[in-house]
């Protein structure tokens, strides 16, 4: 039975790996191939808290026991730094609680949020005693106004955690106690007491927080609606029965104007609701049930906002990652009209979650205060009736899930684990808008992808980190100088959003299908269309990959081919550097296509290795790249060679025909044995050792012997042993 279940599971994985919108990166760049900027300092680790201030042109970095201020355009330039260490007595208390002095009992800066124009709000783990303070940007120093960091920052530097500052108030998702067993979603405000979730598994059940942000739904709202803060996390399911802990990705929501209840839910959220975030392949019943990161692509109107998330399966050995996208209007529909779930007792002791089919109290539980409520003299959550508050306390879970756009993933990758995501909406030269998806991996790589007419195209992959380690933070700058900033345990890397200059021909530039890049006919180079003077140039771009619009290029003449001379029996290595992983490499000899079945020819990844060269191998070699785009194939000559034999002037060529197949028949009379001349007696010992003793084959004959017929090679072998006659 177990084997049959395993077989079904493995079969399902095979189906998933061969279905869905998967894509191979067209170009692969190693770290040494591209222009990346890095920042790191000795004995400093965990550069994973990043805050970008584009108005100031600064990137703030929170690391272990230090905060840096770096130049946004060149992160290798450090403007300021602030050391923030743990006092000895606090470190001693941490050690007494069983934590490591070298790792745990340090101050990991985990919160960097803009408070106002002159100050940042910063928090650190502070040896498992979270502490917050204010950082003055005038002199880059702490104001020494320490505050308790519980509910704002995690105790454990390795624990999942998220924060967002909204209008001077800090919204957090973290653990509230030393053991990490009391998760909360909270709001900290200078003018109000802490507002938090109820301590109940119905509200939060072992969550792993990944992201939080505000959506300004109250802006210009005709209904007088409120702004909302959305949280994204993975938690242990309460509504599904499973033999183990089944994980579920969630989206939760609270209202910015929530003040808690008057009697019920005092100092607790009255607007907390959560729903399931679905990322699956419904045709195969395969679910990606762990969310790792979320990016909200905001639009001028909140209904046009799109949420992107990266997901994997709970079973990590599956080796699949997915990107799903969600319309904000669909999210709003679920939270404003979705059905509630409730706990029901089954068989006296077993509890099961089922749909609530009773009468829902009014006003709607979990809803924000609107003009309709104000007309009923309900101007804040403090005036909500107890019946509504009791209901939302017991029914925080919605039955209706949030479904992805297209009812499935935008992108699926095999053997890659995505950790972070950032998205930019780019207008290409055709006037259309494209969402460019940047995803970071647990091996230190960055992928750039986009969806074109339902087809996923991964433009490139870039190695950001020298060592194979996870990228833990990814921040995108969308100003004139477009950059990505990746934070890891070992440092910060700055990466351009495009490497247009790497495409050296118009065909290569167009086939890249990169909305940032276009071919400039004047400078005959591939340029970034967002550079200052790009709009005044004559540019060529086709995101369909129609390289036929490129101007014709003069063909290489025979004089341009590289001359290669090889001694008979030697080997020739002909390089052919094809940058595209989607292109097929085609080799031709004197106009005829070579295949892997060609005898004595080894086709490498891009190059061609010819060993045991004879006169038959000489001629004109051409390496062609064949790549499809816009429904047709485009071929271009990448490299050309002329191969000839390098013979001494006075040495006769040993003509040897390369056999097409191995034959066991006797040697035909026409193939006479090679006549080997008798060597003179006075040949130096370095060549032949003597008439009567064993003889070594002279260098010339030794090289030529590799190209001989087996019968001829046998003669030379006998000659070396001193047997002059057969």
C-alpha positions in Angstrom: 0.0 0.0 0.0 2.8 2.4 1.0 4.6 1.7 -2.3 1.5 2.3 -4.3 1.0 5.7 -2.6 4.6 6.6 -3.2 4.3 5.6 -6.8 1.2 7.8 -7.3 3.0 10.7 -5.5 6.1 10.4 -7.7 3.9 10.2 -10.8 2.2 13.4 -9.8 5.6 15.1 -9.3 6.6 14.0 -12.8 3.3 15.4 -14.2 3.9 18.7 -12.4 7.5 19.0 -13.6 6.4 18.6 -17.2 3.4 20.9 -17.1 2.8 24.5 -16.3 4.4 27.7 -17.4 8.1 26.8 -16.9 11.0 28.6 -18.6 14.7 28.2 -19.1 16.7 31.4 -18.7 17.9 32.5 -22.1 21.1 34.0 -20.8 23.3 33.0 -17.9 25.7 35.5 -16.4 28.4 34.6 -13.8 29.4 37.2 -11.3 32.6 37.9 -13.2 30.7 38.5 -16.4 28.7 41.5 -15.2 29.2 44.7 -13.4 28.1 44.2 -9.9 28.8 46.4 -6.8 29.2 44.8 -3.4 29.5 45.9 0.2 30.7 43.9 3.2 33.1 44.4 6.1 35.2 41.9 8.0 33.5 40.2 11.1 30.1 41.7 10.2 27.3 39.3 9.2 23.6 39.3 8.5 23.1 42.2 6.0 19.4 41.3 5.7 17.5 44.4 6.7 17.4 46.9 3.9 15.6 50.3 3.6 15.9 52.3 0.4 15.4 56.1 0.6 15.4 57.2 -3.1 14.7 60.9 -2.1 18.0 60.9 -0.2 19.8 58.6 -2.6 20.7 56.3 0.3 20.4 52.6 1.1 20.2 51.9 4.9 21.5 48.4 5.9 20.8 46.7 9.2 23.3 44.0 10.1 24.6 42.4 13.2 25.4 45.1 15.7 25.8 47.8 13.1 23.7 50.1 10.9 25.2 51.4 7.6 24.3 54.3 5.3 25.4 53.5 1.7 25.3 55.4 -1.5 22.2 54.2 -3.5 24.1 54.5 -6.8 27.2 52.7 -5.5 26.8 50.6 -2.4 30.5 50.1 -2.1 30.6 53.8 -0.9 29.8 54.0 2.8 28.6 57.4 4.1 27.9 56.6 7.8 27.8 53.7 10.2 26.5 53.2 13.7 27.6 50.5 16.1 24.8 49.2 18.3 26.1 46.5 20.6 24.7 44.6 23.5 25.9 45.6 27.0 27.8 42.9 29.0 25.1 42.4 31.6 22.4 41.8 28.9 24.6 39.4 27.1 25.2 37.5 30.4 21.5 37.2 31.0 21.1 35.8 27.5 23.8 33.2 28.1 22.2 32.2 31.4 19.0 31.4 29.4 20.9 28.9 27.3 21.7 31.0 24.2 24.9 31.1 22.3 27.3 34.0 23.1 28.8 34.0 19.6 25.5 34.0 17.6 22.2 34.4 19.6 23.3 36.9 22.2 24.1 39.7 19.8 22.1 42.6 18.5 20.6 41.8 15.1 19.1 45.0 13.6 15.7 43.8 12.2 13.6 47.0 11.9 14.6 50.0 9.8 11.5 52.2 9.2 11.2 55.9 8.2 9.5 57.8 11.0 9.8 61.3 9.5 12.2 63.4 7.5 14.8 63.5 10.2 14.5 60.1 12.0 14.4 56.4 11.5 12.7 54.0 13.9 15.1 51.1 14.5 14.8 47.8 16.5 17.1 44.9 17.2 17.0 41.5 18.9 19.3 42.8 21.6 20.4 39.4 23.0 16.8 38.0 23.0 15.5 41.2 24.7 14.1 43.2 21.7 14.9 46.9 22.0 13.9 49.9 19.8 15.2 53.4 19.5 15.2 56.5 17.3 18.1 57.1 14.8 18.7 60.8 13.9 19.7 61.2 10.3 21.3 64.6 11.1 24.3 63.1 12.9 23.5 59.4 12.3 23.3 58.5 16.0 20.7 57.1 18.4 18.6 59.5 20.4 18.9 57.2 23.5 15.1 57.0 23.9 15.0 53.2 24.2 11.6 51.4 24.0 10.5 47.8 24.7 10.7 45.9 21.5 8.3 43.1 22.3 5.6 42.9 19.7 7.7 45.0 17.4 10.7 42.9 16.8 11.5 39.2 17.1 13.5 37.8 20.0 15.3 35.2 17.8 17.3 36.6 14.8 16.3 33.5 12.8 12.6 33.8 13.4 10.2 34.9 10.7 9.1 38.5 11.1 7.7 41.5 9.2 7.0 45.2 9.9 5.6 48.2 8.0 5.4 51.9 9.2 2.1 53.5 8.3 1.6 57.2 9.2 3.9 57.0 12.2 2.5 53.8 13.5 4.4 50.5 13.4 2.5 47.3 12.3 4.3 44.1 13.1 3.9 40.4 12.7 6.2 38.5 15.2 6.4 36.5 18.4 5.6 38.2 21.7 7.6 36.0 24.1 11.1 34.6 24.6 10.1 31.1 23.4 8.5 32.3 20.3 5.3 30.4 21.2 3.0 33.5 21.2 2.6 34.9 17.8 0.9 38.3 17.4 0.0 40.9 14.8 0.2 44.2 16.4 0.2 48.0 16.0 2.4 50.2 18.1 1.6 53.9 18.3 3.1 56.8 20.4 -0.4 58.0 21.2 -2.2 54.7 21.8 -1.7 51.4 23.7 -0.6 48.3 21.8 -3.4 46.8 19.7 -2.9 43.1 19.0 -4.5 39.8 18.0 -6.2 37.4 20.3 -3.9 34.6 21.7 -5.7 31.7 20.0 -4.9 29.1 17.4 -8.1 30.1 15.6 -6.4 33.5 15.0 -2.8 32.5 14.5 -1.5 28.9 14.5 2.3 28.8 14.4 2.6 31.4 11.6 5.7 32.2 9.6 5.4 35.9 8.6 6.9 37.1 5.3 5.4 40.5 4.4 3.1 43.3 5.4 2.0 46.5 3.6 -0.8 49.1 3.5 -3.3 49.5 0.7 -4.9 53.0 0.6 -8.5 51.8 0.0 -9.8 54.8 2.0 -8.3 57.3 -0.4 -11.1 59.1 -2.3 -13.5 56.3 -1.3 -17.1 57.2 -2.0 -18.2 54.8 0.8 -15.8 56.4 3.3 -13.9 53.2 3.6 -10.7 52.8 5.6 -7.1 52.1 4.6 -6.1 48.5 5.3 -2.9 46.7 6.3 -2.4 43.2 4.7 -0.2 40.5 6.2 1.1 37.4 4.4 2.2 34.3 6.2 2.2 30.5 6.3 0.6 28.7 9.2 -0.6 25.3 10.3 -4.0 24.6 9.0 -7.0 24.3 11.4 -9.6 23.6 8.7 -8.1 20.5 7.0 -7.6 17.0 8.5 -4.1 15.6 7.8 -1.8 13.0 9.4 0.8 15.7 10.1 0.9 19.5 10.3 -0.5 20.7 7.0 0.7 24.2 6.1 -1.5 26.8 4.5 -0.5 30.2 3.0 -2.7 33.0 4.4 -3.6 36.6 3.7 -4.9 38.6 6.7 -6.3 42.1 7.0 -6.8 44.7 9.6 -8.3 48.2 9.4 -6.0 51.2 10.0 -8.7 53.0 12.0 -9.3 50.0 14.3 -9.3 51.0 18.0 -10.4 47.7 19.5 -13.6 47.0 21.4 -15.2 48.7 24.3 -16.0 45.6 26.4 -15.3 42.7 24.1 -11.9 42.5 22.4 -10.5 45.3 24.4 -7.1 46.4 23.0 -7.6 43.6 20.4 -8.3 43.9 16.7 -12.0 44.0 15.8 -11.2 43.9 12.1 -8.9 40.9 11.9 -9.9 38.4 9.2 -7.8 35.9 7.3 -8.3 33.8 4.2 -6.5 31.1 2.3 -4.1 32.2 -0.5 -4.3 29.6 -3.3 -1.3 28.9 -5.6 -1.9 25.5 -7.3 -2.2 23.6 -10.5 -5.9 22.6 -10.4 -5.6 20.3 -13.4 -3.2 18.1 -11.4 -4.5 18.8 -7.9 -1.0 20.0 -6.9 -0.7 22.8 -4.3 2.2 25.1 -3.5 1.4 25.6 0.1 4.3 27.6 1.5 4.6 31.3 0.7 8.2 32.7 1.0 7.9 36.3 0.0 5.3 38.8 -1.4 5.6 41.9 -3.5 2.7 44.3 -4.0 2.8 46.1 -7.4 0.8 49.2 -6.6 -1.2 51.2 -9.1 -2.8 54.7 -9.0 -6.1 53.1 -8.0 -5.9 50.4 -5.4 -8.3 48.1 -7.4 -5.6 47.8 -10.1 -3.0 46.7 -7.6 -1.5 43.2 -8.2 0.0 41.0 -5.5 2.8 38.7 -6.5 4.1 35.8 -4.3 6.7 33.1 -4.5 5.6 29.6 -3.3 7.0 26.2 -2.8 5.6 22.9 -1.6 5.7 21.9 2.0 7.6 18.8 0.9 10.9 20.5 0.1 12.3 17.6 -1.8 9.9 18.2 -4.6 12.2 20.9 -6.1 9.5 23.2 -7.6 8.9 26.9 -7.1 6.0 28.9 -8.4 5.0 32.5 -8.8 1.3 33.4 -8.4 -0.4 36.8 -8.9 -3.6 38.1 -7.4 -5.8 41.0 -8.3 -6.5 43.4 -5.3 -10.1 43.6 -6.4 -10.4 39.8 -5.9 -8.9 40.1 -2.4 -11.4 42.9 -1.5 -14.3 40.7 -2.8 -13.3 37.8 -0.5 -12.9 40.0 2.6 -16.1 42.0 2.1 -18.4 39.2 0.9 -16.8 35.9 1.8 -18.5 33.2 4.0 -17.2 32.6 7.5 -16.1 29.3 9.0 -16.8 28.0 12.5 -15.6 25.3 14.8 -18.0 22.3 15.2 -17.7 19.5 17.7 -17.8 16.0 16.0 -18.1 12.8 18.0 -18.1 14.7 21.4 -14.3 15.4 21.3 -13.2 16.0 17.8 -13.3 19.6 16.5 -13.8 20.4 12.8 -14.1 23.7 10.9 -17.2 24.0 8.7 -19.0 26.8 6.9 -21.1 29.1 9.1 -24.7 28.9 7.7 -26.4 31.0 10.3 -27.4 34.6 10.4 -24.4 37.0 10.3 -24.7 39.9 12.8 -24.8 43.5 11.5 -22.6 45.4 11.0 -20.6 42.8 9.1 -18.0 41.3 11.5 -14.4 42.3 10.6 -15.5 45.1 8.3 -14.0 48.6 8.6 -16.1 51.6 9.6 -17.8 53.2 6.6 -20.3 56.0 5.9 -23.1 53.5 6.3 -22.0 52.7 9.9 -21.6 56.4 10.6 -25.2 56.9 9.6 -26.0 54.3 12.3 -24.0 56.4 14.9 -21.1 53.9 14.8 -18.1 56.1 14.3 -15.4 53.8 15.5 -14.8 50.2 16.5 -15.4 51.2 20.2 -19.1 51.6 19.3 -19.6 48.2 17.6 -22.2 46.0 19.2 -20.9 43.1 21.3 -22.7 40.6 19.1 -20.5 41.6 16.1 -17.4 41.6 18.2 -18.1 38.2 19.7 -18.7 36.8 16.3 -15.5 38.0 14.7 -13.6 36.8 17.8 -14.9 33.3 17.2 -14.9 33.4 13.4 -11.7 35.0 12.1 -11.3 32.5 9.2 -13.1 33.0 5.9 -14.1 30.0 3.8 -13.7 31.7 0.4 -10.1 31.5 -0.8 -8.2 34.2 -2.8 -7.6 32.6 -6.2 -4.7 33.6 -8.5 -5.0 35.4 -11.8 -5.6 32.8 -14.5 -6.4 30.2 -11.8 -2.8 29.0 -11.8 0.9 30.1 -11.4 2.4 32.7 -13.7 5.7 30.8 -13.5 7.0 27.4 -12.4 10.6 26.4 -12.0 12.2 23.1 -11.5 15.2 22.4 -9.2 15.1 26.1 -8.1 14.0 27.4 -4.7 12.8 31.0 -4.9 13.3 33.1 -1.7 12.5 36.7 -2.7 10.5 38.5 -5.3 10.3 42.1 -6.8 8.3 43.2 -9.7 8.4 46.3 -12.0 5.8 47.4 -14.5 7.7 48.5 -17.6 6.4 50.2 -20.8 8.1 48.8 -23.9 8.5 50.6 -27.2 5.3 49.0 -28.5 3.4 51.0 -25.9 2.3 48.0 -23.9 2.9 47.5 -20.2 4.8 44.4 -19.0 5.3 43.1 -15.5 9.0 42.1 -15.1 9.4 39.6 -12.3 12.7 39.4 -10.4 13.1 36.3 -8.3 16.0 35.5 -6.0 17.1 31.9 -5.1 18.6 30.1 -2.2 21.8 29.6 -4.2 22.5 33.3 -4.7 21.1 33.7 -8.2 18.6 36.2 -9.6 16.1 35.4 -12.4 14.3 37.9 -14.6 11.1 36.8 -16.2 8.0 38.2 -17.9 4.7 36.9 -19.2 4.3 37.4 -23.0 0.9 36.5 -24.4 0.4 33.7 -21.9 4.0 32.4 -22.4 6.6 32.8 -19.7 10.0 34.0 -20.9 12.9 34.1 -18.5 15.3 36.7 -19.9 18.3 35.8 -17.8 19.8 34.5 -14.6 22.6 36.3 -12.8 24.9 35.0 -10.1 24.8 37.7 -7.5 26.7 36.0 -4.7 30.1 34.3 -4.9 29.1 31.6 -2.5 26.0 29.4 -2.7 23.8 31.0 0.0 20.2 32.3 0.1 19.3 35.8 -0.9 17.2 36.9 2.1 16.2 40.4 1.1 15.5 42.0 -2.4 14.8 45.7 -2.8 14.0 47.4 -6.1 14.7 51.0 -7.1 12.5 52.3 -9.9 13.9 55.8 -10.3 16.1 56.9 -13.3 18.9 54.6 -12.2 17.2 51.2 -11.9 18.9 48.8 -9.5 18.2 45.8 -7.4 19.7 45.4 -4.0 20.2 41.9 -2.6 20.9 41.3 1.1 22.4 38.1 2.5 24.3 36.9 5.5 27.6 37.8 3.8 26.9 41.2 2.3 24.9 43.5 0.0 25.0 43.3 -3.8 23.8 46.0 -6.2 22.7 44.8 -9.6 21.3 46.7 -12.6 17.8 45.7 -13.8 19.2 45.0 -17.3 22.5 44.1 -19.0 21.7 45.4 -22.5 25.4 46.0 -23.3 26.0 42.3 -23.2 24.1 41.8 -26.4 26.6 42.5 -29.2 24.3 42.2 -32.2 20.9 43.3 -33.2 19.6 39.8 -33.5 20.9 38.9 -30.1 19.4 42.1 -28.6 16.0 41.5 -30.1 15.9 37.7 -29.3 16.6 38.6 -25.7 13.0 39.9 -25.6 14.0 42.2 -22.7 11.6 45.2 -22.4 14.5 47.3 -21.0 16.7 46.8 -24.1 16.6 47.9 -27.7 19.0 48.1 -30.6 20.3 51.5 -31.5 21.0 51.6 -35.2 23.1 54.8 -35.0 25.7 53.5 -32.4 25.1 49.8 -33.5 24.8 48.8 -29.9 22.1 47.4 -27.5 21.1 50.1 -25.0 18.7 50.6 -22.1 15.7 52.4 -23.3 15.4 54.2 -20.0 18.7 56.0 -20.2 18.4 59.8 -20.6 18.8 60.2 -24.4 17.2 56.9 -25.5 14.0 58.5 -26.7 15.8 60.6 -29.3 17.4 57.6 -31.0 16.1 55.2 -33.7 15.6 52.0 -31.7 14.6 48.4 -32.6 12.7 46.2 -30.2 10.4 43.3 -30.5 9.2 41.4 -27.5 7.8 38.7 -29.8 11.4 38.1 -30.8 11.1 39.1 -34.4 14.7 39.5 -35.3 13.8 39.9 -39.0 13.3 43.6 -38.3 17.1 43.9 -37.8 19.1 45.5 -40.6 21.1 43.0 -42.7 24.6 42.3 -41.7 27.4 41.7 -44.1 28.5 38.1 -44.2 31.9 37.1 -43.0 34.4 36.6 -45.9 36.8 33.7 -45.9 39.6 36.1 -45.0 37.8 36.7 -41.7 37.9 33.1 -40.7 40.5 32.1 -38.1 43.3 30.0 -39.5 44.0 26.8 -37.5 47.0 24.6 -38.2 47.2 21.1 -36.7 49.8 18.4 -37.0 48.6 15.1 -38.5 47.1 13.0 -35.7 46.8 15.9 -33.4 43.5 17.5 -32.1 41.8 20.7 -32.9 39.6 22.6 -30.4 37.3 25.1 -32.2 35.5 27.4 -29.8 32.0 28.8 -30.4 30.6 31.0 -27.7 26.8 31.1 -28.0 25.3 33.1 -25.1 21.7 32.0 -25.5 20.6 28.8 -23.7 17.6 28.7 -26.0 19.7 28.5 -29.2 20.8 25.3 -31.0 24.4 25.1 -32.1 25.0 23.9 -35.7 28.4 23.0 -37.0 29.2 22.8 -40.8 32.2 21.4 -42.6 32.5 22.8 -46.1 28.8 23.5 -46.1 27.8 20.0 -44.8 26.1 19.7 -41.3 28.1 17.7 -38.7 26.2 15.6 -36.2 27.1 13.9 -33.0 27.2 10.6 -34.9 30.1 11.9 -37.0 33.0 9.6 -36.3 35.9 11.0 -34.3 34.1 14.3 -33.7 33.2 15.4 -30.2 30.6 18.1 -30.0 31.0 20.0 -26.7 28.5 22.3 -25.1 29.3 25.1 -27.6 32.7 24.1 -29.2 33.9 21.4 -31.5 36.7 19.0 -30.7 38.3 17.1 -33.6 40.8 14.5 -32.6 43.1 12.4 -34.7 43.1 14.9 -37.5 43.7 13.7 -41.1 43.6 15.4 -44.4 39.9 14.5 -44.7 39.2 16.9 -41.7 40.7 19.9 -43.3 38.5 22.6 -44.7 36.1 25.4 -43.7 34.3 25.0 -40.3 31.4 27.2 -39.4 29.5 27.5 -36.1 25.9 28.6 -36.5 23.4 29.6 -33.9 19.7 28.7 -34.5 17.1 30.3 -32.3 13.3 30.7 -32.7 11.4 33.9 -32.3 8.0 35.1 -33.5 7.2 31.7 -35.0 10.3 31.4 -37.1 14.0 30.4 -36.8 16.8 32.9 -37.0 20.3 31.6 -37.9 23.5 33.6 -37.6 27.2 32.7 -38.1 29.0 32.9 -34.8 32.5 31.7 -35.7 34.4 30.5 -38.7 37.6 28.5 -39.0 39.9 27.2 -41.8 41.6 24.0 -40.6 44.8 22.8 -42.4 47.5 20.3 -41.6 50.8 21.6 -40.3 53.5 19.5 -42.1 57.3 19.9 -42.1 58.6 20.9 -45.6 60.6 17.7 -46.1 58.3 15.2 -44.5 56.0 13.1 -46.7 52.4 13.0 -45.6 51.2 9.7 -44.3 48.0 9.4 -46.2 45.5 7.6 -44.1 41.8 7.1 -44.8 39.5 7.4 -41.7 37.4 4.3 -41.7 33.7 4.8 -41.6 33.1 1.6 -39.5 35.2 -1.0 -37.8 35.6 -4.1 -40.0 36.8 -7.6 -39.0 37.5 -8.6 -42.6 41.1 -9.2 -43.7 42.9 -6.1 -45.0 42.2 -5.7 -48.7 45.2 -6.0 -51.1 44.7 -2.4 -52.1 45.5 -1.3 -48.6 49.2 -2.1 -48.6 51.1 -2.0 -45.3 53.0 1.2 -44.6 56.6 0.9 -45.7 58.6 2.0 -42.7 62.3 3.0 -43.6 65.1 1.3 -41.7 66.7 3.7 -39.4 70.4 4.6 -39.6 72.7 3.1 -37.1 74.0 6.4 -35.8 70.6 7.7 -34.7 71.0 9.4 -31.2 69.7 7.5 -28.3 67.0 10.1 -27.6 65.3 8.8 -30.8 66.1 5.1 -31.3 67.9 3.1 -28.6 69.9 0.8 -30.9 69.6 -1.8 -33.5 69.4 -4.8 -31.3 67.5 -3.4 -28.3 63.9 -2.1 -28.0 63.2 1.0 -30.1 61.0 4.0 -29.4 58.9 5.5 -32.1 60.3 8.8 -33.3 58.1 11.8 -32.4 56.9 12.4 -36.0 55.9 8.7 -36.4 54.4 8.6 -32.9 52.1 11.5 -33.8 51.3 10.1 -37.2 50.5 6.7 -35.8 47.3 7.9 -34.2 45.9 8.6 -37.7 47.0 5.3 -39.2 45.0 2.3 -40.2 45.2 -0.4 -37.5 47.4 -2.6 -39.7 49.9 0.2 -40.3 49.9 1.1 -36.6 50.7 -2.6 -35.8 53.8 -2.4 -38.0 55.1 0.6 -36.0 54.4 -1.2 -32.8 56.5 -4.2 -34.0 59.2 -1.8 -35.0 59.3 -0.3 -31.6 59.8 -3.8 -30.1 62.8 -4.5 -32.4 61.0 -6.8 -34.7 62.1 -5.4 -38.1 60.3 -8.0 -40.2 57.0 -9.7 -39.9 
